[in-house]
Amino acid sequence: MDSKNFYCIIMAGGTGRRFWPYSRKALPKQFLDFFGTGQTLLQQTYERYRQILPAENIFITTNQHYKELVLNSLPGFSESNLIVEEEHRNTAPAIAYASYVIQKINPDASIVVAPSDHLILKMDEFKQDILKSLEFASHSDKLLTLGIKPSYPETGYGYIQVSEEKEEDFYKVKTFIEKPLREFAEVFVQSNEFYWNSGIFVWHVKTIMKAFHEMMAEVCPQVECDMPKFSTCPNSSIDYSIMEKADNVYVLLCDFGWADIGTWNALYDASPKDENQNVTTHSNALLYNCKDNIIMTPKDKLVVVQDLEGYLVAEQGNALLICKKDDQNAIRKFVNDAEMKFGELYS
């Protein structure tokens, strides 16, 4: 299979607020080594796609504050393939501009769009599914997403409901549902009609540019130029702006050991645990009568914890967080409250 027309856009501009305090504005989660492998999430993502595509066909989008972090973490990566946004405007404007850049280089390009914070355990299956999707997109006008069969009722992921209509191995999407309540997630898992939305998208460049012109026309003049004006673009995700509105969305059902390392809960699920289901990442910890906790503290400190169940204990720099690990919304509130009271000191 000739991969010269296959391209990748890696999204690496997020601030990682849901991983506070380990992820901070100055050094968000994509630049951190969560699993002690010696590689950051971004480095793992880049190397993963280098096994599938030519390096010169991989583009990375990021915020201006992280430009040097990207270049320093990926020696040999071409700065001409780095797309820098002067302001955070979510994923839709960034993908629109990156797609415009790729279209100018190669109007026959098929593109995979990938977040930089995924864990993939089965690389052979992953490579096969990405290449199958890129090949399908090369001769199809469909917008593709990769769906993962849910193994438990996760409330932090989006879900895709599939129909029986299909083309080749791709099923037409009935609907997208964002982060459901637990009782609905339990029904989804039992129904066998719903799959986790991986957030990995594949399409032909002409197909996605046509979708932007039809469904997000206001952003096109701001990004179809040599100097994009991200500050004037709406703050909108590709899911909301395009995928949830389009009627030509299809999904490939996959099983390649996927996890979205977007929250503390996701990290907990993806990490090895002790006999009491505790996760102690990067930490020297002594735990007494503790169960179902996440402990992430600096290695130069000993943390001793007694009688905790279902808690997160995380320290990084000048901030220590101790809270129930399942309450993701509370962490967002903590960050907002800290910024309101102390400014950027603990962000």
C-alpha positions as CSV (number, residue, x, y, z in Angstrom):
1,M,0.0,0.0,0.0
2,D,1.4,3.4,-1.1
3,S,1.3,5.7,1.9
4,K,2.5,8.9,0.1
5,N,-1.1,10.3,0.1
6,F,-1.6,9.4,3.8
7,Y,-1.2,12.2,6.4
8,C,-1.7,12.7,10.1
9,I,-2.7,15.6,12.2
10,I,-1.7,15.2,15.9
11,M,-3.6,17.6,18.3
12,A,-1.2,18.7,21.0
13,G,-2.5,22.1,22.1
14,G,-4.6,21.3,25.2
15,T,-3.9,22.6,28.7
16,G,-4.8,19.3,30.4
17,R,-6.8,21.0,33.2
18,R,-8.6,17.7,34.2
19,F,-5.2,16.4,35.2
20,W,-4.4,19.2,37.6
21,P,-2.1,19.5,39.6
22,Y,0.1,17.0,37.8
23,S,-0.7,18.7,34.5
24,R,-0.1,22.5,34.6
25,K,-0.5,25.3,32.0
26,A,3.3,25.6,31.6
27,L,3.7,21.8,31.1
28,P,0.4,20.1,30.2
29,K,-0.2,16.3,30.1
30,Q,0.9,15.7,26.5
31,F,4.4,16.6,27.6
32,L,4.5,14.3,30.6
33,D,5.6,10.7,31.0
34,F,2.6,9.2,32.9
35,F,3.7,5.5,32.8
36,G,7.4,5.8,33.5
37,T,8.3,4.6,30.0
38,G,10.8,7.4,29.3
39,Q,8.5,8.9,26.7
40,T,5.8,11.6,27.0
41,L,2.3,11.0,25.6
42,L,3.2,13.2,22.6
43,Q,6.4,11.3,21.9
44,Q,4.5,8.0,22.1
45,T,1.8,9.3,19.7
46,Y,4.4,10.6,17.2
47,E,6.4,7.4,17.2
48,R,3.2,5.4,16.8
49,Y,2.2,7.2,13.6
50,R,5.8,7.2,12.3
51,Q,5.4,3.4,12.1
52,I,2.5,4.0,9.7
53,L,3.2,7.1,7.7
54,P,6.2,9.0,6.3
55,A,7.5,11.4,8.9
56,E,7.2,14.3,6.5
57,N,3.4,13.6,6.3
58,I,2.9,14.1,10.1
59,F,1.7,17.5,11.2
60,I,1.3,18.7,14.8
61,T,-1.0,21.5,16.0
62,T,-0.3,23.2,19.3
63,N,-0.7,26.5,21.1
64,Q,2.1,29.2,20.7
65,H,3.1,28.6,24.4
66,Y,4.0,25.0,23.6
67,K,5.9,25.5,20.4
68,E,9.3,25.0,21.9
69,L,8.1,22.1,24.1
70,V,7.0,20.3,20.9
71,L,10.2,20.9,19.0
72,N,12.5,20.1,22.0
73,S,10.6,16.8,22.7
74,L,10.8,15.6,19.1
75,P,14.3,16.0,17.7
76,G,14.3,15.9,14.0
77,F,10.7,16.9,13.7
78,S,10.4,19.6,11.0
79,E,9.2,23.0,12.2
80,S,7.5,23.5,8.9
81,N,5.1,20.7,10.0
82,L,4.2,22.5,13.2
83,I,1.0,24.5,13.2
84,V,1.0,27.1,15.9
85,E,-2.2,28.7,17.2
86,E,-1.9,32.1,18.9
87,E,-5.1,31.4,20.9
88,H,-6.9,28.3,22.1
89,R,-10.0,27.8,20.0
90,N,-10.7,24.1,20.5
91,T,-10.2,21.5,17.8
92,A,-12.4,22.6,14.8
93,P,-10.4,25.7,13.8
94,A,-7.1,23.9,14.2
95,I,-8.2,20.9,12.1
96,A,-9.6,23.3,9.5
97,Y,-6.3,25.1,9.1
98,A,-4.2,22.0,9.2
99,S,-6.4,20.4,6.5
100,Y,-6.1,23.5,4.3
101,V,-2.3,23.3,4.6
102,I,-2.2,19.7,3.7
103,Q,-4.6,20.2,0.8
104,K,-2.2,22.8,-0.7
105,I,0.6,20.2,-0.5
106,N,-1.4,17.3,-1.7
107,P,-5.0,17.6,-2.9
108,D,-5.3,13.8,-2.9
109,A,-4.4,13.4,0.8
110,S,-6.3,11.2,3.2
111,I,-5.9,12.3,6.8
112,V,-6.1,10.7,10.2
113,V,-6.6,13.2,13.1
114,A,-5.3,12.0,16.4
115,P,-5.3,13.3,19.9
116,S,-1.9,13.3,21.6
117,D,-3.1,11.6,24.9
118,H,-4.1,8.1,23.9
119,L,-2.8,4.8,25.1
120,I,-2.6,2.0,22.5
121,L,-1.7,-1.5,23.6
122,K,-2.1,-3.5,20.4
123,M,0.1,-1.7,17.8
124,D,-0.4,-4.3,15.0
125,E,-4.2,-4.1,15.2
126,F,-4.0,-0.3,15.5
127,K,-1.8,0.0,12.4
128,Q,-4.1,-2.3,10.4
129,D,-7.3,-0.3,11.4
130,I,-5.6,3.1,10.6
131,L,-4.5,1.9,7.1
132,K,-7.8,0.3,6.4
133,S,-9.6,3.6,7.3
134,L,-7.2,5.8,5.2
135,E,-7.6,3.5,2.2
136,F,-11.4,3.6,2.5
137,A,-11.3,7.4,2.9
138,S,-9.1,7.7,-0.3
139,H,-12.0,6.5,-2.5
140,S,-15.0,7.6,-0.3
141,D,-16.8,10.8,0.6
142,K,-17.4,9.6,4.2
143,L,-16.2,11.1,7.4
144,L,-14.9,8.2,9.6
145,T,-14.4,7.7,13.3
146,L,-12.9,4.7,15.1
147,G,-15.2,3.1,17.7
148,I,-14.1,1.0,20.6
149,K,-16.3,-1.7,22.1
150,P,-17.0,-0.5,25.7
151,S,-15.8,-2.9,28.5
152,Y,-17.5,-1.0,31.3
153,P,-20.0,2.0,31.7
154,E,-17.5,4.8,31.5
155,T,-19.1,8.2,31.9
156,G,-16.2,10.3,30.8
157,Y,-16.2,9.1,27.2
158,G,-18.5,10.0,24.3
159,Y,-20.6,7.1,22.8
160,I,-21.5,6.3,19.2
161,Q,-24.7,4.5,18.3
162,V,-24.3,2.4,15.1
163,S,-26.9,1.4,12.6
164,E,-27.1,-1.8,10.5
165,E,-26.3,0.1,7.3
166,K,-22.7,-0.3,6.3
167,E,-20.1,0.1,3.5
168,E,-17.3,-2.5,3.5
169,D,-16.4,-2.7,7.2
170,F,-17.7,0.7,8.1
171,Y,-21.1,1.2,9.8
172,K,-23.2,4.3,9.4
173,V,-23.4,6.3,12.6
174,K,-26.9,6.9,14.1
175,T,-26.0,9.4,16.7
176,F,-23.3,10.7,19.0
177,I,-23.9,10.9,22.8
178,E,-21.5,12.9,25.0
179,K,-20.5,11.7,28.4
180,P,-23.7,10.1,29.6
181,L,-25.0,9.6,33.2
182,R,-23.9,6.3,34.6
183,E,-27.4,4.7,34.3
184,F,-27.4,5.5,30.6
185,A,-23.8,4.3,30.1
186,E,-24.8,1.0,31.7
187,V,-27.7,0.6,29.2
188,F,-25.3,1.5,26.3
189,V,-22.8,-1.2,27.3
190,Q,-25.5,-3.9,27.5
191,S,-27.2,-2.9,24.2
192,N,-24.3,-3.8,21.9
193,E,-25.3,-0.8,19.7
194,F,-23.0,1.7,21.3
195,Y,-19.3,2.1,21.1
196,W,-16.8,4.5,22.7
197,N,-15.9,7.4,20.5
198,S,-12.1,7.2,20.3
199,G,-11.7,10.8,19.0
200,I,-9.6,9.4,16.1
201,F,-11.0,10.6,12.8
202,V,-10.2,9.8,9.2
203,W,-11.3,11.4,6.0
204,H,-10.2,12.6,2.5
205,V,-9.0,16.2,2.6
206,K,-11.7,17.2,0.1
207,T,-14.4,15.6,2.2
208,I,-13.5,17.5,5.4
209,M,-13.0,20.8,3.6
210,K,-16.4,20.4,2.0
211,A,-17.9,19.7,5.4
212,F,-16.3,22.9,6.8
213,H,-17.7,25.0,4.0
214,E,-21.2,23.5,4.5
215,M,-21.4,23.5,8.3
216,M,-18.8,25.9,9.6
217,A,-18.5,28.4,6.8
218,E,-17.7,31.3,9.1
219,V,-14.3,29.7,10.0
220,C,-13.1,29.2,6.4
221,P,-12.0,32.7,5.6
222,Q,-10.1,32.9,8.8
223,V,-8.0,29.7,8.2
224,E,-7.8,29.4,4.4
225,C,-4.9,31.8,4.2
226,D,-1.2,32.0,4.9
227,M,-1.7,33.7,8.3
228,P,-4.7,32.1,10.0
229,K,-6.7,34.3,12.4
230,F,-7.4,31.8,15.2
231,S,-8.4,34.7,17.6
232,T,-11.5,35.4,15.4
233,C,-12.6,31.8,15.1
234,P,-15.3,30.3,17.3
235,N,-14.3,28.1,20.2
236,S,-15.7,24.9,18.9
237,S,-14.8,21.2,18.8
238,I,-14.7,19.1,15.6
239,D,-17.2,16.7,17.3
240,Y,-19.9,19.4,17.8
241,S,-19.2,21.5,14.7
242,I,-19.0,18.7,12.1
243,M,-19.3,15.1,13.3
244,E,-22.5,15.4,15.2
245,K,-24.2,17.3,12.4
246,A,-23.0,15.5,9.3
247,D,-25.1,12.7,7.7
248,N,-22.1,10.9,6.1
249,V,-20.4,9.7,9.2
250,Y,-19.3,6.1,9.4
251,V,-17.4,4.1,12.1
252,L,-15.0,1.3,12.1
253,L,-15.4,-1.0,15.1
254,C,-12.0,-1.6,16.6
255,D,-10.2,-3.5,19.4
256,F,-6.6,-2.3,19.7
257,G,-6.3,-1.8,23.5
258,W,-7.3,1.9,23.5
259,A,-7.6,4.3,26.4
260,D,-8.0,8.1,26.4
261,I,-5.7,9.4,29.1
262,G,-7.8,12.5,29.6
263,T,-8.8,12.2,33.2
264,W,-7.5,10.8,36.5
265,N,-10.1,8.0,36.2
266,A,-8.8,7.0,32.8
267,L,-5.3,6.9,34.1
268,Y,-6.5,4.7,37.0
269,D,-8.2,2.3,34.6
270,A,-5.1,2.0,32.4
271,S,-2.5,1.6,35.2
272,P,-1.3,-1.5,37.0
273,K,-2.7,-1.9,40.5
274,D,-1.6,-3.5,43.7
275,E,-3.6,-6.2,45.5
276,N,-5.9,-3.6,47.0
277,Q,-6.5,-1.9,43.6
278,N,-4.3,1.1,44.4
279,V,-2.3,2.9,41.7
280,T,1.0,4.4,42.9
281,T,2.5,6.1,39.8
282,H,5.9,7.7,40.1
283,S,5.6,7.6,43.9
284,N,7.3,6.2,46.9
285,A,4.3,5.3,49.0
286,L,3.4,3.3,52.1
287,L,-0.3,2.5,52.2
288,Y,-2.2,1.1,55.2
289,N,-5.7,-0.1,54.9
290,C,-6.1,1.7,51.6
291,K,-8.2,0.7,48.6
292,D,-9.0,2.0,45.1
293,N,-6.8,5.1,45.4
294,I,-4.4,6.9,43.0
295,I,-1.2,8.2,44.5
296,M,1.0,10.4,42.3
297,T,3.6,12.4,44.3
298,P,7.3,13.4,43.6
299,K,9.8,10.6,43.9
300,D,11.9,12.6,46.3
301,K,9.2,12.5,48.9
302,L,7.7,9.6,50.9
303,V,3.9,9.6,51.2
304,V,2.3,7.6,54.0
305,V,-1.5,7.1,53.6
306,Q,-3.9,5.4,56.0
307,D,-7.6,4.4,55.8
308,L,-8.4,6.0,52.4
309,E,-10.7,4.5,49.8
310,G,-11.5,5.9,46.4
311,Y,-9.2,9.0,46.7
312,L,-6.8,10.8,44.6
313,V,-3.6,12.1,46.2
314,A,-1.6,14.1,43.7
315,E,1.3,16.6,44.2
316,Q,3.2,18.5,41.6
317,G,5.3,21.7,42.1
318,N,3.5,24.0,44.5
319,A,0.1,22.2,44.6
320,L,-1.2,19.2,46.5
321,L,-4.6,17.8,45.7
322,I,-6.5,15.3,47.9
323,C,-10.1,14.5,46.7
324,K,-12.5,11.7,45.7
325,K,-11.0,10.3,42.5
326,D,-14.4,9.7,40.8
327,D,-15.5,13.4,41.0
328,Q,-14.0,14.8,37.8
329,N,-16.2,17.9,37.8
330,A,-14.8,18.8,41.3
331,I,-11.3,19.0,39.9
332,R,-12.4,21.6,37.3
333,K,-14.0,23.6,40.1
334,F,-10.9,23.4,42.2
335,V,-8.7,24.8,39.4
336,N,-11.2,27.6,38.7
337,D,-11.4,28.5,42.4
338,A,-7.6,28.5,42.7
339,E,-7.3,30.8,39.7
340,M,-10.0,33.2,41.1
341,K,-8.4,33.4,44.5
342,F,-4.6,33.2,43.6
343,G,-4.4,34.1,39.9
344,E,-2.0,32.0,37.9
345,L,0.1,31.0,40.8
346,Y,-1.1,27.4,41.0
347,S,-2.4,26.9,37.4
